[in-house]
Amino acid sequence: MRYCSTRGGVHGWDFKSVLFSGYAPDGGMFMPENVPVLDPEILRSWKGLPYSKLVVEVASLFVPTQLIPRDDLEILVGEALSGFSVPEVVRIIRLKDGLSVLELFHGATLAFKDLAMTCTVRFLNYFLQKENRRATVLVGTSGDTGGSAIQSAKGLSGLDVVVIYPRGRITPVQEKHMISCLEDNVHVFAADGSSDDIDQPLRSLFANQELVKSHSLMSLNSVNWSRVMIQLAHFIYAYLELSGMEHTEANAALPELEVVVPTGGAGNIAAGYIVKEMGLPLKLVAMVNSNDIVHRTITTGDFSMADNIKQTLAPAIDIQDPYNMERVFWMLLGRDGALVKNMMEEFQNIHRYFIPENHRKLLSQVLSTGTVTDEGILETMRRCWKENQYVLCPHTAVAVWHHYHCPPSPRLNRCYIATASPAKFQTAVEKAGLTFDLPDEVLALEKLPTRYQNLERSVNWRKDWEYRLIECIQSVAAARKNRGAYYL
C-alpha cells in the first residue's frame, strides 16, 4: 500500500511516512494510491466481530505487515481501545421509528475523536520507541480534537503535543479536558479567534519543510491519514450491524444503508465516502449547523467561506473550512491532482470557489445534505427526549433532525452518528429544558488546576501566532536535547 497527495505532487510514500506528516509537501492531503474493494464474502465473514477486531481488519488493509506485524497491530489497537467506558467500545442504541444511533463517545474525552486518536498515537509511539526518537504534534482544534490528542498522548516520552483552541468558542468541559493536563509534554494555547483562524498559521508551519524536518513536526488533526483510516471502521461496523445484509441471499446485491453524519471539518464524511468507494452501498448524508459551507457546496456549488463563523450550540462543527472535502473532491474527480490543486489553492487564496455544475451534480449523487439552526437543534433534542427518554448532544441532534424532517422509506435502514456525549454540552441541554446527570469524571474536572498560554489578537496576528508557536516548539526541543523538563 502506497500513498499519494491529493494535489498530484507526491507519490509512493509508505504508511509510516504519511503517519508522521501533516499536509503533504505540495499542500495536499495523503490518500491511498489504490483503495481496496471489499468482497461481499469478506463483509459477511466480518459480521459479528467486536469493534476492536474490526478496526484491526480494516487497518491491516492499509498498514503493511512489514511496518507493523499483525500481532503487534492487534496489541496496539487492543491497548488503544481498552480504556473505553463500555466493553464494546462503541454502541448502537435503537430507539422508536427506526431511529438507530451509533454512540462513538465512550472514550476519555467523551467524543468520537478518541477512537481514531488513541490508535494513531499508539502507532506513532510504536515507531518512535523502535527508533529511539521524538516528534512534535501540532494540533488546531474546534473543541474535541485537542482534548483527545492530549489525553491520548499525555506522558509519552517520545511525543510533545502543542494544541491551539479558540477561546470562548468551546464548552467548559472541552476546555478543561485540555488546560487541566499538566504533563510536561503538553503545551496548550488559547487563541482569540476561530478554529479556521487557527488553521492559517498551522498551514504555514507545516509548509516550512525545514521546521517540519528538524522537529519531526506532525499533525493529529484529521489531516492525518491514520485518523481517517481508523474512522472507516465505524462506518463498516454500522453497515454490518444495521443494513440487514444477513437476510440477503449469498449472490444477491447488498442492501443499502443510509448514514447521517454531523459535519464540520468533513473527516468523518470523507471516511464514509472512502468506505463507499470500497464497495459498501452507503447513502451518505452530511448534516451541518448554520455554518453551512458543505450544504451550499453540494446544493449550489458555492464552495466559499461566509464572512464570519457563526457561534452555535454545536461548536465542534462551527467550521467554514471543511478541509477534508479535498479528499472527497479528489476521489470524485477521478484522482485528478492538478484539478484539485487549482481549485483548493484558489479557495485558500480568496476563500471562494464555485464548483462547475457537472462536478456539483456528481457530488450531489454521492452526498446529500441539510442545514439545522440552533432552534432546530433544541427542537430535536426535546422531541427525542419526549419520545425516547434519550438525551442527544447538540451535534448528534444536527444529524437526528434529519430523522424528523426527512422520514426514511420503509425499505431503507438508517444510522445516525452520535459524535459526543451530552455531558460535554450542558448549556445546550439546559436550553432544551432537559437535564443530564454529569459523570463523576466530568464533575472532577472543575477542581483541577490549569495551565495554558494566550494567543492575543493583534494587527499581524497570523505572523504573531506563527512566531509564538515556533518559539514554543524550539524551546521545548532545546529542553529535550538537554534531557530536562520544560515546565520547571
FITORZA-292952 format. One record per residue (C-alpha): x, y, z. Coordinates in steps of 0.25 Angstrom, whole numbers, plus 5000, padded with zeros to 4 digits. Layout:
// FITORZA-292952
<site east="X" north="Y" up="Z"/>
...
//
This chain:
// FITORZA-292952
<site east="5000" north="5000" up="5000"/>
<site east="5006" north="5013" up="4995"/>
<site east="5001" north="5027" up="4997"/>
<site east="5000" north="5040" up="4989"/>
<site east="4996" north="5054" up="4991"/>
<site east="4982" north="5059" up="4986"/>
<site east="4990" north="5070" up="4979"/>
<site east="4998" north="5061" up="4970"/>
<site east="5012" north="5065" up="4974"/>
<site east="5015" north="5054" up="4984"/>
<site east="5014" north="5039" up="4981"/>
<site east="5020" north="5026" up="4986"/>
<site east="5020" north="5029" up="5001"/>
<site east="5018" north="5018" up="5011"/>
<site east="5009" north="5018" up="5023"/>
<site east="5020" north="5021" up="5033"/>
<site east="5024" north="5034" up="5025"/>
<site east="5010" north="5038" up="5024"/>
<site east="5007" north="5036" up="5039"/>
<site east="5018" north="5045" up="5043"/>
<site east="5013" north="5056" up="5033"/>
<site east="5003" north="5067" up="5033"/>
<site east="4999" north="5072" up="5020"/>
<site east="5007" north="5067" up="5008"/>
<site east="5019" north="5075" up="5004"/>
<site east="5011" north="5080" up="4992"/>
<site east="5000" north="5085" up="5001"/>
<site east="4991" north="5074" up="4998"/>
<site east="4985" north="5062" up="5007"/>
<site east="4990" north="5048" up="5007"/>
<site east="4981" north="5037" up="5001"/>
<site east="4984" north="5022" up="4997"/>
<site east="4988" north="5021" up="4983"/>
<site east="4978" north="5010" up="4982"/>
<site east="4966" north="5008" up="4991"/>
<site east="4964" north="4993" up="4993"/>
<site east="4950" north="4987" up="4989"/>
<site east="4943" north="4978" up="5000"/>
<site east="4937" north="4966" up="4994"/>
<site east="4923" north="4963" up="5000"/>
<site east="4928" north="4950" up="5005"/>
<site east="4939" north="4957" up="5013"/>
<site east="4928" north="4966" up="5019"/>
<site east="4919" north="4954" up="5023"/>
<site east="4931" north="4948" up="5030"/>
<site east="4933" north="4961" up="5038"/>
<site east="4919" north="4961" up="5043"/>
<site east="4918" north="4959" up="5058"/>
<site east="4933" north="4963" up="5060"/>
<site east="4935" north="4972" up="5072"/>
<site east="4938" north="4986" up="5068"/>
<site east="4953" north="4986" up="5073"/>
<site east="4955" north="4973" up="5064"/>
<site east="4948" north="4980" up="5052"/>
<site east="4958" north="4992" up="5054"/>
<site east="4970" north="4982" up="5053"/>
<site east="4964" north="4976" up="5040"/>
<site east="4962" north="4990" up="5034"/>
<site east="4975" north="4995" up="5038"/>
<site east="4982" north="4983" up="5032"/>
<site east="4977" north="4987" up="5018"/>
<site east="4985" north="5000" up="5019"/>
<site east="4997" north="4996" up="5028"/>
<site east="5007" north="4986" up="5022"/>
<site east="5012" north="4975" up="5032"/>
<site east="5026" north="4979" up="5028"/>
<site east="5023" north="4992" up="5036"/>
<site east="5014" north="4987" up="5047"/>
<site east="5013" north="4972" up="5048"/>
<site east="4999" north="4967" up="5050"/>
<site east="5002" north="4962" up="5064"/>
<site east="5007" north="4976" up="5068"/>
<site east="4995" north="4983" up="5061"/>
<site east="4986" north="4975" up="5069"/>
<site east="4993" north="4978" up="5082"/>
<site east="4993" north="4993" up="5079"/>
<site east="4979" north="4994" up="5075"/>
<site east="4975" north="4986" up="5087"/>
<site east="4982" north="4995" up="5097"/>
<site east="4977" north="5007" up="5090"/>
<site east="4963" north="5003" up="5091"/>
<site east="4964" north="4997" up="5105"/>
<site east="4960" north="5009" up="5113"/>
<site east="4946" north="5012" up="5108"/>
<site east="4935" north="5012" up="5117"/>
<site east="4926" north="5002" up="5110"/>
<site east="4932" north="4988" up="5108"/>
<site east="4928" north="4988" up="5093"/>
<site east="4935" north="5002" up="5091"/>
<site east="4924" north="5007" up="5082"/>
<site east="4909" north="5004" up="5084"/>
<site east="4897" north="5004" up="5076"/>
<site east="4884" north="5010" up="5082"/>
<site east="4871" north="5006" up="5075"/>
<site east="4860" north="5016" up="5078"/>
<site east="4846" north="5018" up="5073"/>
<site east="4842" north="5018" up="5058"/>
<site east="4855" north="5013" up="5053"/>
<site east="4864" north="5023" up="5060"/>
<site east="4877" north="5016" up="5061"/>
<site east="4888" north="5024" up="5068"/>
<site east="4903" north="5019" up="5067"/>
<site east="4909" north="5024" up="5080"/>
<site east="4924" north="5027" up="5078"/>
<site east="4927" north="5035" up="5090"/>
<site east="4931" north="5026" up="5101"/>
<site east="4946" north="5029" up="5101"/>
<site east="4953" north="5038" up="5111"/>
<site east="4948" north="5052" up="5105"/>
<site east="4934" north="5047" up="5102"/>
<site east="4936" north="5049" up="5087"/>
<site east="4937" north="5041" up="5075"/>
<site east="4951" north="5046" up="5073"/>
<site east="4956" north="5037" up="5084"/>
<site east="4954" north="5025" up="5075"/>
<site east="4964" north="5029" up="5064"/>
<site east="4973" north="5037" up="5073"/>
<site east="4976" north="5026" up="5083"/>
<site east="4980" north="5017" up="5071"/>
<site east="4988" north="5027" up="5064"/>
<site east="4996" north="5031" up="5076"/>
<site east="4999" north="5017" up="5079"/>
<site east="5004" north="5015" up="5064"/>
<site east="5013" north="5027" up="5066"/>
<site east="5019" north="5023" up="5079"/>
<site east="5022" north="5009" up="5073"/>
<site east="5031" north="5015" up="5063"/>
<site east="5037" north="5025" up="5072"/>
<site east="5041" north="5015" up="5082"/>
<site east="5047" north="5006" up="5071"/>
<site east="5055" north="5017" up="5066"/>
<site east="5058" north="5024" up="5079"/>
<site east="5054" north="5038" up="5075"/>
<site east="5044" north="5049" up="5077"/>
<site east="5033" north="5056" up="5070"/>
<site east="5025" north="5069" up="5072"/>
<site east="5010" north="5068" up="5069"/>
<site east="5003" north="5081" up="5065"/>
<site east="4988" north="5082" up="5066"/>
<site east="4978" north="5092" up="5064"/>
<site east="4964" north="5089" up="5070"/>
<site east="4950" north="5093" up="5069"/>
<site east="4947" north="5087" up="5082"/>
<site east="4949" north="5072" up="5083"/>
<site east="4961" north="5068" up="5075"/>
<site east="4971" north="5076" up="5084"/>
<site east="4966" north="5069" up="5097"/>
<site east="4966" north="5055" up="5090"/>
<site east="4980" north="5057" up="5085"/>
<site east="4985" north="5062" up="5099"/>
<site east="4978" north="5050" up="5107"/>
<site east="4984" north="5040" up="5097"/>
<site east="4998" north="5045" up="5097"/>
<site east="5000" north="5051" up="5111"/>
<site east="5012" north="5046" up="5118"/>
<site east="5018" north="5039" up="5106"/>
<site east="5033" north="5040" up="5106"/>
<site east="5034" north="5042" up="5091"/>
<site east="5024" north="5052" up="5088"/>
<site east="5021" north="5067" up="5091"/>
<site east="5007" north="5072" up="5088"/>
<site east="5004" north="5086" up="5084"/>
<site east="4989" north="5089" up="5084"/>
<site east="4983" north="5102" up="5080"/>
<site east="4968" north="5105" up="5083"/>
<site east="4958" north="5116" up="5080"/>
<site east="4956" north="5123" up="5094"/>
<site east="4941" north="5126" up="5097"/>
<site east="4936" north="5117" up="5085"/>
<site east="4937" north="5103" up="5092"/>
<site east="4930" north="5098" up="5104"/>
<site east="4935" north="5098" up="5118"/>
<site east="4937" north="5083" up="5118"/>
<site east="4944" north="5083" up="5105"/>
<site east="4953" north="5094" up="5110"/>
<site east="4956" north="5087" up="5123"/>
<site east="4960" north="5074" up="5116"/>
<site east="4971" north="5082" up="5110"/>
<site east="4976" north="5092" up="5120"/>
<site east="4975" north="5083" up="5133"/>
<site east="4986" north="5074" up="5127"/>
<site east="4999" north="5078" up="5134"/>
<site east="5008" north="5067" up="5128"/>
<site east="5022" north="5072" up="5123"/>
<site east="5019" north="5068" up="5109"/>
<site east="5006" north="5076" up="5107"/>
<site east="5006" north="5091" up="5103"/>
<site east="4993" north="5098" up="5101"/>
<site east="4990" north="5111" up="5095"/>
<site east="4976" north="5119" up="5095"/>
<site east="4975" north="5127" up="5083"/>
<site east="4966" north="5140" up="5081"/>
<site east="4960" north="5135" up="5068"/>
<site east="4952" north="5124" up="5061"/>
<site east="4957" north="5110" up="5058"/>
<site east="4958" north="5114" up="5044"/>
<site east="4967" north="5125" up="5048"/>
<site east="4976" north="5116" up="5056"/>
<site east="4977" north="5107" up="5043"/>
<site east="4984" north="5118" up="5036"/>
<site east="4997" north="5119" up="5043"/>
<site east="4997" north="5104" up="5045"/>
<site east="4997" north="5102" up="5029"/>
<site east="5009" north="5112" up="5029"/>
<site east="5017" north="5104" up="5039"/>
<site east="5014" north="5091" up="5032"/>
<site east="5019" north="5097" up="5019"/>
<site east="5032" north="5101" up="5026"/>
<site east="5040" north="5088" up="5022"/>
<site east="5052" north="5092" up="5030"/>
<site east="5044" north="5093" up="5043"/>
<site east="5036" north="5080" up="5040"/>
<site east="5049" north="5072" up="5038"/>
<site east="5057" north="5078" up="5049"/>
<site east="5046" north="5076" up="5059"/>
<site east="5039" north="5064" up="5053"/>
<site east="5026" north="5073" up="5053"/>
<site east="5013" north="5065" up="5050"/>
<site east="4998" north="5067" up="5051"/>
<site east="4988" north="5059" up="5059"/>
<site east="4976" north="5066" up="5052"/>
<site east="4968" north="5058" up="5042"/>
<site east="4978" north="5064" up="5032"/>
<site east="4986" north="5051" up="5037"/>
<site east="4982" north="5039" up="5029"/>
<site east="4983" north="5030" up="5041"/>
<site east="4971" north="5037" up="5047"/>
<site east="4962" north="5035" up="5035"/>
<site east="4967" north="5021" up="5033"/>
<site east="4962" north="5017" up="5047"/>
<site east="4949" north="5024" up="5045"/>
<site east="4946" north="5015" up="5033"/>
<site east="4943" north="5004" up="5043"/>
<site east="4931" north="5010" up="5050"/>
<site east="4924" north="5012" up="5036"/>
<site east="4927" north="4997" up="5033"/>
<site east="4922" north="4994" up="5047"/>
<site east="4909" north="5001" up="5045"/>
<site east="4907" north="4995" up="5032"/>
<site east="4909" north="4981" up="5037"/>
<site east="4900" north="4983" up="5049"/>
<site east="4889" north="4991" up="5043"/>
<site east="4888" north="4989" up="5028"/>
<site east="4881" north="4975" up="5029"/>
<site east="4891" north="4969" up="5020"/>
<site east="4890" north="4955" up="5028"/>
<site east="4876" north="4954" up="5022"/>
<site east="4880" north="4954" up="5007"/>
<site east="4884" north="4943" up="4999"/>
<site east="4898" north="4940" up="4996"/>
<site east="4898" north="4944" up="4982"/>
<site east="4888" north="4956" up="4984"/>
<site east="4892" north="4970" up="4983"/>
<site east="4896" north="4976" up="4997"/>
<site east="4885" north="4985" up="5003"/>
<site east="4887" north="5000" up="5004"/>
<site east="4890" north="5007" up="5018"/>
<site east="4888" north="5022" up="5020"/>
<site east="4898" north="5028" up="5029"/>
<site east="4895" north="5042" up="5034"/>
<site east="4907" north="5050" up="5039"/>
<site east="4908" north="5063" up="5047"/>
<site east="4919" north="5070" up="5038"/>
<site east="4929" north="5081" up="5041"/>
<site east="4943" north="5078" up="5036"/>
<site east="4938" north="5067" up="5028"/>
<site east="4947" north="5056" up="5033"/>
<site east="4936" north="5047" up="5036"/>
<site east="4928" north="5049" up="5023"/>
<site east="4941" north="5047" up="5016"/>
<site east="4943" north="5033" up="5023"/>
<site east="4929" north="5029" up="5019"/>
<site east="4932" north="5033" up="5005"/>
<site east="4944" north="5024" up="5005"/>
<site east="4936" north="5013" up="5010"/>
<site east="4926" north="5015" up="4999"/>
<site east="4938" north="5014" up="4989"/>
<site east="4942" north="5001" up="4996"/>
<site east="4929" north="4995" up="4991"/>
<site east="4919" north="4997" up="5002"/>
<site east="4906" north="5002" up="4997"/>
<site east="4905" north="5014" up="5007"/>
<site east="4896" north="5026" up="5005"/>
<site east="4903" north="5038" up="5012"/>
<site east="4896" north="5050" up="5018"/>
<site east="4905" north="5061" up="5023"/>
<site east="4897" north="5070" up="5032"/>
<site east="4903" north="5084" up="5037"/>
<site east="4899" north="5095" up="5046"/>
<site east="4897" north="5109" up="5042"/>
<site east="4912" north="5109" up="5037"/>
<site east="4907" north="5103" up="5024"/>
<site east="4918" north="5103" up="5014"/>
<site east="4917" north="5088" up="5011"/>
<site east="4902" north="5089" up="5009"/>
<site east="4904" north="5101" up="5000"/>
<site east="4915" north="5094" up="4992"/>
<site east="4906" north="5081" up="4990"/>
<site east="4893" north="5089" up="4987"/>
<site east="4898" north="5101" up="4979"/>
<site east="4913" north="5099" up="4976"/>
<site east="4916" north="5111" up="4985"/>
<site east="4929" north="5106" up="4992"/>
<site east="4932" north="5119" up="4999"/>
<site east="4934" north="5123" up="5013"/>
<site east="4924" north="5132" up="5019"/>
<site east="4929" north="5146" up="5025"/>
<site east="4928" north="5141" up="5039"/>
<site east="4927" north="5128" up="5046"/>
<site east="4914" north="5127" up="5054"/>
<site east="4915" north="5122" up="5068"/>
<site east="4905" north="5111" up="5070"/>
<site east="4900" north="5101" up="5080"/>
<site east="4909" north="5091" up="5073"/>
<site east="4922" north="5097" up="5074"/>
<site east="4931" north="5086" up="5069"/>
<site east="4925" north="5088" up="5055"/>
<site east="4926" north="5103" up="5055"/>
<site east="4935" north="5102" up="5043"/>
<site east="4936" north="5109" up="5029"/>
<site east="4948" north="5102" up="5024"/>
<site east="4944" north="5087" up="5023"/>
<site east="4958" north="5083" up="5019"/>
<site east="4955" north="5068" up="5017"/>
<site east="4946" north="5072" up="5006"/>
<site east="4959" north="5072" up="4998"/>
<site east="4959" north="5057" up="4999"/>
<site east="4945" north="5056" up="4994"/>
<site east="4947" north="5064" up="4982"/>
<site east="4960" north="5056" up="4979"/>
<site east="4952" north="5043" up="4979"/>
<site east="4940" north="5049" up="4972"/>
<site east="4948" north="5056" up="4961"/>
<site east="4956" north="5043" up="4956"/>
<site east="4968" north="5046" up="4965"/>
<site east="4972" north="5058" up="4957"/>
<site east="4983" north="5064" up="4965"/>
<site east="4985" north="5076" up="4956"/>
<site east="4970" north="5080" up="4956"/>
<site east="4969" north="5078" up="4971"/>
<site east="4982" north="5087" up="4973"/>
<site east="4976" north="5098" up="4965"/>
<site east="4962" north="5098" up="4972"/>
<site east="4968" north="5097" up="4986"/>
<site east="4979" north="5107" up="4984"/>
<site east="4968" north="5117" up="4979"/>
<site east="4959" north="5114" up="4991"/>
<site east="4971" north="5116" up="5000"/>
<site east="4975" north="5129" up="4994"/>
<site east="4962" north="5136" up="4993"/>
<site east="4953" north="5127" up="5001"/>
<site east="4944" north="5125" up="4990"/>
<site east="4942" north="5115" up="4978"/>
<site east="4930" north="5111" up="4970"/>
<site east="4929" north="5097" up="4967"/>
<site east="4925" north="5095" up="4952"/>
<site east="4911" north="5089" up="4950"/>
<site east="4915" north="5076" up="4944"/>
<site east="4924" north="5074" up="4957"/>
<site east="4914" north="5078" up="4966"/>
<site east="4904" north="5068" up="4960"/>
<site east="4914" north="5057" up="4963"/>
<site east="4916" north="5062" up="4977"/>
<site east="4901" north="5062" up="4980"/>
<site east="4899" north="5048" up="4975"/>
<site east="4909" north="5043" up="4986"/>
<site east="4905" north="5053" up="4997"/>
<site east="4892" north="5058" up="5002"/>
<site east="4892" north="5070" up="5012"/>
<site east="4884" north="5078" up="5021"/>
<site east="4886" north="5090" up="5030"/>
<site east="4880" north="5092" up="5044"/>
<site east="4878" north="5105" up="5052"/>
<site east="4880" north="5105" up="5067"/>
<site east="4865" north="5105" up="5069"/>
<site east="4865" north="5092" up="5060"/>
<site east="4875" north="5086" up="5069"/>
<site east="4867" north="5089" up="5082"/>
<site east="4854" north="5084" up="5076"/>
<site east="4861" north="5071" up="5072"/>
<site east="4867" north="5069" up="5086"/>
<site east="4853" north="5072" up="5092"/>
<site east="4846" north="5062" up="5083"/>
<site east="4856" north="5051" up="5084"/>
<site east="4855" north="5052" up="5099"/>
<site east="4840" north="5053" up="5099"/>
<site east="4839" north="5040" up="5090"/>
<site east="4850" north="5032" up="5095"/>
<site east="4855" north="5038" up="5108"/>
<site east="4869" north="5039" up="5101"/>
<site east="4877" north="5052" up="5102"/>
<site east="4885" north="5056" up="5090"/>
<site east="4897" north="5064" up="5089"/>
<site east="4895" north="5077" up="5080"/>
<site east="4904" north="5071" up="5069"/>
<site east="4896" north="5058" up="5069"/>
<site east="4884" north="5066" up="5069"/>
<site east="4888" north="5072" up="5056"/>
<site east="4888" north="5058" up="5050"/>
<site east="4875" north="5053" up="5056"/>
<site east="4868" north="5066" up="5051"/>
<site east="4868" north="5059" up="5038"/>
<site east="4860" north="5047" up="5044"/>
<site east="4849" north="5056" up="5048"/>
<site east="4848" north="5064" up="5035"/>
<site east="4852" north="5054" up="5025"/>
<site east="4846" north="5041" up="5029"/>
<site east="4853" north="5029" up="5023"/>
<site east="4846" north="5020" up="5014"/>
<site east="4841" north="5006" up="5019"/>
<site east="4852" north="4999" up="5011"/>
<site east="4864" north="5007" up="5015"/>
<site east="4871" north="5005" up="5028"/>
<site east="4878" north="5017" up="5034"/>
<site east="4889" north="5020" up="5045"/>
<site east="4891" north="5034" up="5052"/>
<site east="4905" north="5036" up="5056"/>
<site east="4906" north="5041" up="5071"/>
<site east="4919" north="5049" up="5072"/>
<site east="4919" north="5053" up="5086"/>
<site east="4913" north="5051" up="5100"/>
<site east="4902" north="5062" up="5104"/>
<site east="4911" north="5063" up="5117"/>
<site east="4920" north="5072" up="5109"/>
<site east="4909" north="5082" up="5105"/>
<site east="4901" north="5085" up="5117"/>
<site east="4897" north="5099" up="5112"/>
<site east="4890" north="5093" up="5101"/>
<site east="4884" north="5082" up="5109"/>
<site east="4879" north="5093" up="5119"/>
<site east="4874" north="5102" up="5107"/>
<site east="4866" north="5090" up="5102"/>
<site east="4859" north="5089" up="5116"/>
<site east="4865" north="5076" up="5119"/>
<site east="4874" north="5070" up="5130"/>
<site east="4886" north="5061" up="5129"/>
<site east="4894" north="5055" up="5141"/>
<site east="4909" north="5058" up="5139"/>
<site east="4918" north="5047" up="5140"/>
<site east="4928" north="5047" up="5152"/>
<site east="4940" north="5049" up="5143"/>
<site east="4933" north="5062" up="5137"/>
<site east="4930" north="5067" up="5151"/>
<site east="4944" north="5065" up="5155"/>
<site east="4950" north="5074" up="5144"/>
<site east="4944" north="5086" up="5152"/>
<site east="4954" north="5084" up="5163"/>
<site east="4967" north="5082" up="5155"/>
<site east="4978" north="5093" up="5153"/>
<site east="4980" north="5098" up="5139"/>
<site east="4992" north="5103" up="5130"/>
<site east="4991" north="5110" up="5117"/>
<site east="4997" north="5121" up="5109"/>
<site east="4989" north="5132" up="5102"/>
<site east="4990" north="5136" up="5087"/>
<site east="4984" north="5150" up="5086"/>
<site east="4978" north="5157" up="5074"/>
<site east="4987" north="5167" up="5068"/>
<site east="4989" north="5175" up="5055"/>
<site east="4998" north="5164" up="5050"/>
<site east="4992" north="5153" up="5058"/>
<site east="4995" north="5142" up="5047"/>
<site east="5010" north="5144" up="5048"/>
<site east="5010" north="5147" up="5063"/>
<site east="5003" north="5134" up="5065"/>
<site east="5013" north="5127" up="5056"/>
<site east="5025" north="5133" up="5063"/>
<site east="5020" north="5129" up="5077"/>
<site east="5017" north="5114" up="5072"/>
<site east="5031" north="5113" up="5066"/>
<site east="5037" north="5119" up="5079"/>
<site east="5030" north="5108" up="5087"/>
<site east="5034" north="5097" up="5078"/>
<site east="5048" north="5101" up="5078"/>
<site east="5049" north="5104" up="5093"/>
<site east="5043" north="5090" up="5096"/>
<site east="5053" north="5084" up="5087"/>
<site east="5064" north="5090" up="5094"/>
<site east="5059" north="5085" up="5107"/>
<site east="5058" north="5071" up="5102"/>
<site east="5072" north="5072" up="5096"/>
<site east="5077" north="5075" up="5110"/>
<site east="5069" north="5063" up="5115"/>
<site east="5062" north="5073" up="5124"/>
<site east="5047" north="5076" up="5128"/>
<site east="5041" north="5088" up="5120"/>
<site east="5032" north="5093" up="5132"/>
<site east="5041" north="5095" up="5144"/>
//
